[in-house]
Amino acid sequence: MSQTPPTPPSGPSDSGLPPLPPQQWQDPSFQGQQPHPGYPNQPGQPGQPPKKGLGTGAILGIVGGGLLLVIIVIVVIAVVVSRLLVGGGGGGTSSGGGGGSEGGTATEAVETFFSALSDGDAETALGLISQAPDDDTLLTDEVLAASNELAPITGVEIVDDTTENGYGDVTVSYLLGDTPVTAEYSVDDYDEDGWKITGGLSYLNVDRFDGLGLTVNGQEVTGSELQLFPGTYELATSLPNFTLSGTTTVTATEPFGTVDVGDIEPGLSEAALGQFRSLVQSAVDACIASTTLAAGCGLDLPATLDDGTQLTEGTITRSISADATVTIQGMVPTLSYDNPTLAQGEYIGSVSTSGQCTQNGATGTCDVLFGPSLGSPSIDMASENPTVLWD
């Protein structure tokens, strides 16, 4: 049995509400348009599921995203504040010695270094050296003052500055007395605590003068290698028996460079030279006067010679030539390179020797052929009791 579907009302309904379009009436689940208030299938009305809220995942995502945004903002603020505090509000390092370090620019550091040298201010100058020196014996106000008296540093001018990203080189020109100097100094500011000079010192090797009481600008020194500020230095000896000749005033102008002292020669003073000759002559006289087989001065004889001849003890006579005497009187010793206080004389020469002897059962006087001669005398002239040694 069939039933005819009701026909939708075409006029006003009994409820007083305006009629719905036929399409919505035929399809109550249609969601494309907002339902009219009071009609079936609205939220909260029978026939339509209730509206759902946000899921737990969506809520956690929103909260997490908010926290991440807060963290990013805090980090950005911290970076900006840190840069302002370290850089004093300035920008990064750039060519020309720029940068935000506490020590100003690289150019200013080098200028301050040379200003301190000119003023004899060793402490300030040392404060601008990146590494502490191995030896500071000559890095003092007194030594700097003596250097400035010999040849003051004037006319300091920065020629070039090629620093970038915390390191580089600064080229400076100046007058050392009347001599123009141009030198390149390495600088760095790795720790951003101020530009410093890397290797702004020169080296002085004093092995050649060990034991001579060497002084540099009036300061007595020991050791093998010393460090110097740029400047002028006079080498001398404090011991009365020794002198230094040659170019004894030297300059330090090259960072990391070694001061040239090759032209300086140590020697004996006039008084010490006379003493040396006198000591040698006295030793030779005593040895020549000896009649024993063991005479000293390298003139000792064996009791039996190579050919079997036997010499009689106490009968030996020795003599030297006039040329040998002249050699002793005009001897000019040199100082040993390995031991500068040891004065070494030249070879003196042969000695005529004879004595009573027994040969093949016969006794008589024998001349000793090819006997020992006087060699080269040497004396430690720094010793309190100098003694002649023979080579």
Summary of the structure (lengths in Angstrom):
residues: 391
radius of gyration: 51.2
end to end distance: 153.3
largest distance: 182.1
contacts: 1095
relative contact order: 0.08
helix: 25%
strand: 26%
